[in-house]
């Protein structure tokens, strides 16, 4: 367990972090079971003819997305080139639509054959304006 607390004995303002040896579990495997993803994939339900839209920090042109990024729009900085200056948008898109190419299929997303629309509405700190999010939805 990760605990942080102020050092009260000396009244110092810094934070001390204590890390215990408790076991951590990769929850993504459990989520795949709960959503029955492997069964869907075995029945060739892979997101073909489906488009997923991710409103986040952008997207890195990762090999797991191939040529499936069909639209990208930057509502934060107005850039036209695809980028993700924080990484979270790419991570979320990988969970949704990564085809697992770079991991020999081990890290395959929920809909690995879906097309991708990436709308950058959050900045490099993961912060965004409400009007950018609304514009991304419309």
N, C-alpha and C positions, 0 to 999 in steps of 0.2 A: 504494500500500500504506500502510496506517495503522500506524505504529510508535509505541510509547510506551516511554520509558526514563527512568531517573533521571539527573539531571545530576550525573555523578560528578566532573567537574572541580572543582566547587565544593562537592560533597557536600551538595547541597540536597535536601530530601525531596519537592519537587514533581515532577510528571510533565510532560515535554515531549512534544508530539504532532507528528509529522512526517507530512505527507500528500504522497504522490508523485502523478505524473500518469498512472498506469497506467489502462487502460481497464476499466470495470466493465460487466457485462452483466446485464440483467434476466433472472434465471433462470426466472421464472414462464412466460415464453414457451416456453422449452425443456421445462419440466415439462408444459405443455399438449401439446406434441408427443409426448413420451415416453408420456404416458397416453392419447394419441389422443383428447383431449377434443373437438376440433373435429369430428372424424368422428362421434363419438357424438351431438353436438348436431345435426349435419346429418341424422342418422337419427332425430331426435326422441327420443333417450334423454337426458332432462333431469332425472331424479330424481323424476318423478311417482309418487305412492303410496309414497314413501320418506321416512323421518324421519331426520335427522341430529342427533346430540347432541354438544354441545361443552361440555366441562368446562374452564373457563378463568376469565377475569376478569369475565365477564358479557357483556352485549350492549347496544349502543345501538340504539334503535328506528329504524333507518336505512331510508329509502325502498326500498333494494335488497332488503329482506326482506319488504316489503309486510305482508300479514296472515298470513304463514306462521310467525311465532313462536307455536307452539301451547302451549308451557310454558316457564316461567322459575322458577327457584328459587335463592335466595341462601342458601348454606350458611355464608357468612362473617359477614354483618351482620344477616341475618334480615329484610331489607327485602322488601317485596312489589312495589314499582315496579321496572320494568326499568331497569337502568343498567350501565355499564361504566366504572369509575373509573380504568382503566389503558389501555384501548384494544385490548389484544392479543386478547381474546375476540371483539370485533367484527371485527377484521382476519381472524382465522382463520375465523370464520363466513362472511365475505364470500368468501374463497377457496373454501369448500365450497359455499355456497348463495346467494350474491348473484346477483340477476337482471340486473345491469348497467343498471338503469333510469337511474341518475344519470349514466352515461357513454355513453348511447345504445348499450348492448350491448358496449362495448369491454372493460370489466372484468366479465365474466360468470363466475360460479363454476362449479365442476365439476358440481353438481347444482342448477341455478337454479330448479327447480320443486319442490324438496323442502321438506318441513315442517321446522321448527327447534325443537329443545329446547335451551335455554341453561341451564347449571347453573354458577352462580358459586361456584367452590371456591378461587379465588386472590384475594388482596386487591389494593389499589391499587399495591403494590410487585411484584406477580406472585408472591407467596409464599403458600403455603397449607398447611394441616394435612392430614396423611395421612388422618385420620378423616373430614374433609370430602370428600375425593376418593372414599373408599370409600362414604360415604353418597350421593354423587352417582351413583356407578355402580349402587348398589342402588336 
